Amino acid sequence: MQNISIPDIIANLKGRRGYEEKKAKKLGYDCLEKYFEDKLANEAQLLAENEIKEKELLAEKKALKSAPASKKTCGCC
């Protein structure tokens, strides 16, 4: 993830600035900077949660693959 400062993000909004300001006010933020701080923090948190979930899924898959198959009682199965 790139480490971009909030003033740089706001400067690059161009035509979307009005939209983002309305959205920030609607969500109860005093200024655009606070809105983007919270937005970036939430995105980072979601990325961290997704990485943890992926690691858990990989561990479960490995556990299922490494588990020994049940012993068969007859030769036909």
C-alpha positions as CSV (number, residue, x, y, z in Angstrom):
1,M,0.0,0.0,0.0
2,Q,1.3,3.4,-0.9
3,N,1.9,5.9,1.9
4,I,0.2,9.0,0.5
5,S,-0.4,12.0,2.8
6,I,-4.0,13.3,3.2
7,P,-3.2,16.8,1.7
8,D,-1.9,15.0,-1.4
9,I,-5.1,13.0,-1.7
10,I,-7.3,16.1,-1.3
11,A,-5.2,18.0,-3.9
12,N,-5.7,15.2,-6.4
13,L,-9.5,15.1,-6.0
14,K,-10.0,17.7,-8.7
15,G,-13.6,17.4,-9.9
16,R,-14.6,14.9,-7.1
17,R,-13.8,17.4,-4.3
18,G,-17.4,18.7,-4.1
19,Y,-18.8,15.2,-4.0
20,E,-16.3,14.1,-1.3
21,E,-17.1,17.2,0.8
22,K,-20.8,16.5,0.6
23,K,-20.3,12.9,1.5
24,A,-18.1,13.8,4.5
25,K,-20.7,16.3,5.8
26,K,-23.4,13.7,5.4
27,L,-21.4,11.3,7.4
28,G,-20.9,13.9,10.1
29,Y,-17.3,14.9,9.6
30,D,-16.2,18.5,10.3
31,C,-13.6,18.6,7.6
32,L,-12.4,16.6,4.6
33,E,-9.1,15.8,6.4
34,K,-10.8,13.9,9.2
35,Y,-13.0,12.0,6.7
36,F,-10.0,10.8,4.8
37,E,-8.1,9.9,7.9
38,D,-10.9,7.7,9.0
39,K,-11.4,6.3,5.5
40,L,-7.7,5.3,5.3
41,A,-7.8,3.8,8.8
42,N,-10.8,1.7,7.9
43,E,-9.3,0.4,4.7
44,A,-6.1,-0.6,6.5
45,Q,-8.1,-2.4,9.1
46,L,-10.1,-4.3,6.4
47,L,-6.9,-5.3,4.7
48,A,-5.5,-6.6,7.9
49,E,-8.7,-8.6,8.7
50,N,-8.7,-10.1,5.2
51,E,-5.0,-11.2,5.5
52,I,-5.9,-12.9,8.8
53,K,-8.9,-14.7,7.3
54,E,-6.8,-15.9,4.3
55,K,-4.1,-17.3,6.6
56,E,-6.8,-19.1,8.6
57,L,-8.2,-20.6,5.4
58,L,-4.8,-21.7,4.2
59,A,-4.1,-23.4,7.6
60,E,-7.5,-25.2,7.4
61,K,-6.8,-26.4,3.9
62,K,-3.3,-27.7,5.0
63,A,-4.9,-29.5,8.0
64,L,-7.4,-31.2,5.8
65,K,-4.8,-32.3,3.2
66,S,-2.4,-33.6,5.9
67,A,-5.1,-35.5,7.8
68,P,-4.8,-39.2,7.2
69,A,-7.6,-40.8,5.3
70,S,-9.8,-43.2,7.1
71,K,-8.7,-46.8,6.9
72,K,-10.7,-48.8,4.5
73,T,-12.0,-52.2,5.7
74,C,-12.3,-53.8,2.3
75,G,-10.3,-53.8,-0.9
76,C,-13.1,-52.7,-3.2
77,C,-13.4,-49.1,-1.9
